[in-house]
Amino acid sequence: MEIIVSPLSAVQLLVNRHKVSHVVSLLGPETPHRTFSGITDGNHLKLTFHDITAPAEGFTAPASDHVEQLIGFLKSRQGDDPMLIHCWAGISRSTASAFTAMCLYNPDADEYKLAQQLRALSHVATPNRRIVAFADDMMGRQGRMVDAIDAIGRGEDAYEGVIFQWKI
């Protein structure tokens, strides 16, 4: 199985091209969630929050219940077809969620090695630290996921992320 990470603008093309079976959409409240041809409602997780790393007046921060839903969706996924994870730009919320998936699906893997793989796949990836911190706590990784993301640092500035495939 593989995880494909992309910006919203490329989702339908990638769903068609790679025969994706599951989609995780992470969008802000101002961006309506879309449906994608070939993806059933039960195979599409739609989470709504802003790409911020701390609560801020007038914004919806990622919350523990969002990450619980993400992890629950990832755990319930069956089959070997690719899964696609996207946010608006494919840089922060989606890369944090892909990193969470990789840590979940590889419970004995070194978090630093997974973070290094992420950096090698995308020079612009800047995983949302708040999402990673909630996932780290829920999966009992004792801060190692957060430390690993901190170690790779912020990615290069970009308007849209690099589309990449991450083999599990």
Protein Blocks (a to p, Z undefined) as FASTA:
>chain_A
ZZddddfklmmmmmmmnopabdcddddfklccdddehiafkloccddddddfbdcehiac
ddfklmmmmmmmmmmpgcjbdcddddfkommmmmmmmmmmmmmmmmmbcfklmmmmmmmm
pmkbccdfklmmmmmmmnonnommmmmmmmnopadddfbdcdddddZZ
